[in-house]
Amino acid sequence: MRAIAKFLLRNRGFITFLLCMIVFRSAVADWNVVPTGSMQPTIRIGDRILVDKLAYDVRLPLTHISLVHLADPQRGDIVVLDSHAARERLVKRVIGLPGDQVAMRGNVLFINGHAARYVTGSYSGIHDDMRDPAHYEIEHYGVMRHAIRLSDYRPSAASNFGPVQVPAGQYLLLGDDRDNSMDSRYFGFFPRNAIVGRARHVVVSLDPEHHYLPRADRFGAALD
């Protein structure tokens, strides 16, 4: 016990710093590696995104217990959540709010009976297009506006679903790569307390297709 006490005393500065970092990353802000393409073109494979953990709640560190409610996720927000259904951390976009009726027909989104509007978009540098050619659309619904990726030859079986009613305290989340995303179409609705923060910017980005070299144009990029 004396040896442990001496060790703690000798390293108290480092231990204090380590504990502060753990609390900061747990309750204030963190960064998250994105290993899949389910949010392309908005988030690229290899992006490290900044997660604002004070966007919606002040939480007890290392838990999902909300101490202070600050706001609720809004349609179009990119959120990070610890999904019990998927058994992993996910990054998705909020599409359906509590009480909304949501459906999709041929990858056209309908919310409360109204179809989203689509305008053709153009993107480059997405490596998956070589293996799976795709086209891009800008999806508009109310104030929500963002790009989505649609496969030319391999549309998902989930390009048609619903209509479904989003229950109270739950959210319907989708990936921007609509034909390559495991989201609410597969896992169902996600509870409010599973959402741990909002992603607004890329911190750094490393290109896995080119020996993980930095993609300088992605550093600090805003996430729409």
C-alpha positions as CSV (number, residue, x, y, z in Angstrom):
1,M,0.0,0.0,0.0
2,R,2.9,2.3,0.8
3,A,4.4,1.7,-2.7
4,I,1.0,2.5,-4.3
5,A,0.7,5.7,-2.2
6,K,4.2,6.8,-3.3
7,F,3.4,6.1,-6.9
8,L,0.2,8.1,-6.8
9,L,2.0,11.0,-5.0
10,R,4.9,11.0,-7.4
11,N,2.6,11.0,-10.5
12,R,-0.3,13.1,-9.1
13,G,0.1,15.7,-11.8
14,F,-0.2,13.2,-14.7
15,I,-3.0,11.3,-13.0
16,T,-5.0,14.6,-12.5
17,F,-4.4,15.5,-16.1
18,L,-5.6,12.0,-17.2
19,L,-8.7,12.2,-15.1
20,C,-9.5,15.7,-16.4
21,M,-9.1,14.4,-20.0
22,I,-11.4,11.5,-19.4
23,V,-14.1,13.7,-17.9
24,F,-13.7,16.2,-20.8
25,R,-14.0,13.6,-23.5
26,S,-16.9,11.9,-21.7
27,A,-19.0,15.0,-21.0
28,V,-17.8,18.0,-23.0
29,A,-16.3,17.2,-26.4
30,D,-14.6,14.2,-28.1
31,W,-13.5,13.2,-31.5
32,N,-14.8,10.2,-33.4
33,V,-13.2,8.1,-36.2
34,V,-15.6,7.3,-39.0
35,P,-14.6,3.9,-40.5
36,T,-17.5,3.4,-42.9
37,G,-19.1,5.3,-45.7
38,S,-22.7,5.4,-44.5
39,M,-22.6,9.2,-44.3
40,Q,-21.0,9.9,-47.6
41,P,-20.6,12.4,-49.2
42,T,-21.0,14.6,-46.1
43,I,-18.5,12.5,-44.0
44,R,-15.8,10.6,-45.8
45,I,-14.2,7.3,-44.7
46,G,-11.2,8.3,-42.6
47,D,-12.6,11.6,-41.3
48,R,-12.1,12.3,-37.6
49,I,-15.1,14.4,-36.5
50,L,-15.6,16.7,-33.5
51,V,-18.4,15.6,-31.3
52,D,-20.1,18.4,-29.2
53,K,-21.3,16.5,-26.1
54,L,-22.9,19.7,-24.7
55,A,-25.1,20.2,-27.7
56,Y,-28.2,18.7,-26.0
57,D,-27.4,17.8,-22.4
58,V,-25.0,18.2,-19.6
59,R,-24.4,14.6,-18.6
60,L,-22.8,12.9,-15.6
61,P,-19.3,11.9,-16.9
62,L,-19.0,8.3,-18.1
63,T,-22.8,7.8,-18.1
64,H,-25.8,8.7,-20.2
65,I,-27.5,10.4,-17.2
66,S,-28.6,13.9,-18.2
67,L,-28.0,16.4,-15.4
68,V,-29.2,19.4,-17.4
69,H,-31.4,19.4,-20.5
70,L,-30.1,22.0,-23.0
71,A,-31.9,21.3,-26.3
72,D,-33.3,18.5,-28.4
73,P,-32.0,17.2,-31.7
74,Q,-33.4,19.0,-34.7
75,R,-34.2,17.7,-38.2
76,G,-31.0,17.6,-40.2
77,D,-28.6,17.4,-37.3
78,I,-25.8,14.9,-37.6
79,V,-25.7,13.1,-34.3
80,V,-23.5,10.5,-32.6
81,L,-25.2,7.8,-30.6
82,D,-24.4,4.7,-28.6
83,S,-26.8,2.2,-30.1
84,H,-28.0,-0.7,-28.1
85,A,-29.7,-2.2,-31.2
86,A,-26.6,-1.9,-33.4
87,R,-24.2,-2.7,-30.5
88,E,-21.8,0.1,-31.6
89,R,-21.4,3.8,-31.8
90,L,-23.2,5.3,-34.9
91,V,-23.1,8.6,-36.8
92,K,-26.4,9.4,-38.6
93,R,-28.6,12.3,-39.6
94,V,-31.8,13.2,-37.8
95,I,-34.7,12.8,-40.2
96,G,-37.8,12.0,-38.2
97,L,-38.7,13.9,-35.0
98,P,-41.1,12.5,-32.3
99,G,-44.6,12.5,-33.7
100,D,-43.5,12.6,-37.4
101,Q,-44.8,10.2,-40.0
102,V,-42.0,9.1,-42.3
103,A,-41.9,7.0,-45.4
104,M,-39.6,6.5,-48.4
105,R,-40.6,5.6,-52.0
106,G,-37.8,4.9,-54.4
107,N,-35.4,6.8,-52.1
108,V,-37.7,9.8,-52.1
109,L,-38.3,10.9,-48.6
110,F,-41.8,11.8,-47.3
111,I,-42.4,13.5,-44.0
112,N,-45.9,14.0,-42.7
113,G,-47.2,13.3,-46.2
114,H,-44.9,15.9,-47.9
115,A,-42.2,14.8,-50.3
116,A,-38.6,16.2,-50.0
117,R,-37.3,18.1,-53.0
118,Y,-34.2,17.0,-54.9
119,V,-31.6,18.8,-57.0
120,T,-28.8,17.0,-58.8
121,G,-25.4,17.6,-57.0
122,S,-21.8,16.9,-58.1
123,Y,-19.1,15.4,-55.9
124,S,-15.6,14.0,-56.6
125,G,-13.0,12.1,-54.7
126,I,-15.3,9.4,-53.3
127,H,-13.5,6.1,-53.8
128,D,-16.6,4.0,-53.5
129,D,-17.8,5.4,-56.8
130,M,-15.2,3.3,-58.6
131,R,-16.6,0.0,-57.2
132,D,-20.2,1.2,-56.9
133,P,-21.1,4.0,-59.3
134,A,-23.5,6.5,-57.8
135,H,-25.1,9.9,-58.3
136,Y,-25.7,12.7,-55.9
137,E,-28.8,14.7,-55.0
138,I,-29.3,17.7,-52.6
139,E,-32.2,16.8,-50.4
140,H,-34.5,19.7,-49.2
141,Y,-37.2,19.5,-46.6
142,G,-38.0,22.7,-44.8
143,V,-34.8,24.1,-43.5
144,M,-33.0,20.8,-43.9
145,R,-30.6,20.7,-46.8
146,H,-27.9,18.2,-47.4
147,A,-26.3,15.9,-50.0
148,I,-27.2,12.2,-50.3
149,R,-25.5,9.5,-52.3
150,L,-27.6,7.0,-54.4
151,S,-26.2,3.9,-56.0
152,D,-26.8,3.6,-59.7
153,Y,-26.8,-0.2,-59.9
154,R,-27.3,-1.5,-56.3
155,P,-30.3,0.3,-54.7
156,S,-31.1,-0.9,-51.2
157,A,-34.1,-3.0,-50.5
158,A,-34.8,-0.3,-47.9
159,S,-35.2,2.4,-50.5
160,N,-38.9,1.8,-49.9
161,F,-40.2,1.7,-46.3
162,G,-43.0,3.0,-44.1
163,P,-45.0,5.0,-43.4
164,V,-44.0,4.8,-39.8
165,Q,-44.9,7.0,-36.9
166,V,-42.0,8.2,-34.7
167,P,-42.9,7.6,-31.0
168,A,-42.4,10.1,-28.2
169,G,-38.8,10.2,-27.0
170,Q,-37.5,8.5,-30.1
171,Y,-35.9,9.6,-33.4
172,L,-35.7,8.3,-36.9
173,L,-32.1,8.5,-38.2
174,L,-30.8,7.8,-41.7
175,G,-27.4,7.8,-43.3
176,D,-26.6,10.2,-46.2
177,D,-25.4,7.2,-48.3
178,R,-28.9,5.9,-48.6
179,D,-28.1,2.6,-50.3
180,N,-25.2,1.9,-48.0
181,S,-26.4,2.7,-44.5
182,M,-27.6,0.6,-41.6
183,D,-30.0,3.0,-39.8
184,S,-33.6,3.3,-38.6
185,R,-34.8,1.3,-41.6
186,Y,-33.0,-1.7,-40.1
187,F,-32.6,-1.0,-36.3
188,G,-35.9,0.9,-35.7
189,F,-36.2,4.2,-33.8
190,F,-33.4,5.4,-31.6
191,P,-34.1,6.7,-28.1
192,R,-33.2,10.3,-27.1
193,N,-30.9,9.2,-24.3
194,A,-28.8,7.2,-26.7
195,I,-27.7,10.4,-28.5
196,V,-24.5,11.6,-26.9
197,G,-23.7,14.6,-29.1
198,R,-23.8,16.5,-32.3
199,A,-21.1,16.6,-35.0
200,R,-20.5,19.9,-36.8
201,H,-16.9,19.8,-38.1
202,V,-14.1,17.5,-39.3
203,V,-11.0,17.7,-37.1
204,V,-8.6,15.9,-39.4
205,S,-8.9,13.4,-42.2
206,L,-6.7,10.6,-43.3
207,D,-7.1,8.9,-46.7
208,P,-7.2,5.1,-46.3
209,E,-7.0,4.6,-50.0
210,H,-3.6,6.5,-50.1
211,H,-1.6,5.1,-47.2
212,Y,-3.6,7.3,-44.7
213,L,-2.0,10.5,-46.0
214,P,-3.7,13.6,-44.7
215,R,-6.5,15.2,-46.7
216,A,-5.7,18.8,-46.0
217,D,-8.9,20.1,-47.7
218,R,-11.0,18.2,-45.2
219,F,-9.3,19.7,-42.1
220,G,-11.8,21.8,-40.2
221,A,-14.5,21.2,-42.9
222,A,-18.1,22.0,-41.8
223,L,-20.6,19.2,-41.8
224,D,-23.9,20.3,-43.4
